[in-house]
Amino acid sequence: MKKIFLIFPYILIVIITSINFYQNKIINNQKLLLSKYTAKDETLLSMMIENEDGEYKESEDNSWPGNDYILNKDRSGCENGGTLEYQGNNVYVKAASSDRCYVYFAIDNATNRCLLNYEESLACDLIKNKDNSLIYHDGKCDYEGEENCTLEAGDLSYRFVGANPNNYVCFGGDCSNDPNNAGYKYLYRIIGLFINNEGNYEAKLIKADAATKEDLGDATTPTKSAYVKDASPNVTYYKGKLDNYAEYYWNSTDSTHLTADNNTNTNMWKNSNLNTKNLNEKYYNGINPTYKIMIEKHEWQIGSGFSNSSYNAKLMYDAELGDNKLTSSNISCYDQGSPTVARQCNEINDLTYEDYVGLVHINDYMYGTLPNYWNTEAVNYTQDAVKNSDWLYLGIYEWTISRVSNNGNVVKILDRTGLASNSFFVYANYGARPVIYLSSDVKTIDGSGLETEPFKIGL
């Protein structure tokens, strides 16, 4: 004779037998204690609960798991021919009394929801098909270079590493190869996958090559554009494919630089012309509407706490986004007309800024190299072994979103030599690569992530 158990996520209904008659019975209202089973029932069904180490242990307190767990259908099953059937969120256990069945419950987190097919998205596809070029910053060190495991960001992000991972995405238009390579302007690359405020992974993209004035604007369009000039890359360093790219001030509209009423002297991102005019006006408004709706508005952490040229990837992460990031207690802000006079920072936008388009952080770049080199000091990212193992190294001078916390008009840059510790005044002129976050709902349509076969995406 078989026994049939009907299991809901939070309500378990036991169908008990009396000769050949089946009768429904709800036990303990919302939770079933295994001690409510008969002895024979206890040998039939066990609940296995995942712990923080990723291991499954039989429930010690014999209680039904709560909202923090999801069914792991891949691992659940019976030893001797019994079956588990799933209808929506219900599980039917059909087994002989001599059988032994196990229902597994995984911790409900963003990774498990992807791996167990509770969600479908570009991010989940990457997680399910993860190779050694996508590092999970969870502290478990399952990759080459694990001796630097303690240097992970610790934010449960997934980040692409290496000289040329398969992280290309076609965004904004047709990336089909043609004799004129017109589709190259729509190539982006995935920095990594990051957990949003809803607890889901979303992909962070950066333009594969430097922006041109067609992307971000020239001297007259938009108004108060930060455009300075077109520049020819130095072929000794440059890894891209453009004949020229555009250079912009980080925060200035003309060569006077210190016009207080135009906010041109400060390293406040909210006042940056590159931000408000070129990135979030010209560039954002020029995106094909089909793709624009895929971009998630993001709260950007602006700048870093104290950092120096001796910082490795972890220390740089902590300074920009982690334990030592800018807060109201450790930042010096500056009056627009007096870049040397500190004032109290009371506005949240002095620390963060919410909008659709931003720039790269230094730690993004430093974590882009292989884990073996994460302990390298920022000043030594000029070493060939380090920078040539870092897909984010482009070989131009380019702006980052990270300001220097102890100087009111200085911002960090990525140097064409690979140096990750350089900084310049906001009225210097360098290249820029737009960075965006895609909605967690964005799905993979086609592609493998190769440059010649980028991921095609949609909603």
ABEGO torsion letter per residue (X at the ends): XBBBBBBBAABBBBBBBBEABBBBBBBGGABBBAAABBAAAAAABBBBBBBAAGBBBBBAAGBBBBAABBBBAAABEBABGBBBBBBEABBBBBBBAABBBBBBBBBBBAAAAAAAGABBBAAAAAAAABBAABBBBAGAGBBBGAAAAAABAGAGBBBBBEABBBABBBBGBBABBBAAGAAAAABBBBAEBBBBAAGBBBBBBBBABBBBAAAAEBAAOBBGBABABBBBBBAAABABABABBBBBBABBABAAGABAAAGAABABAAABAAAAAAAAAAAAAABBAAAAAABBBBBBBBEBBBBBAABBAAAAAAAAABAABBBAAABBBBBAABAABBBBBABAAAABBBBABBBBBAAAAAAABBAAAAABBAAAAABAAAAAABAABAGBBBBBABBBAABAABBBBBBAAGBAABBBBAABBBBBBBBBBBBAABBBABEAGBAABBBBBBX
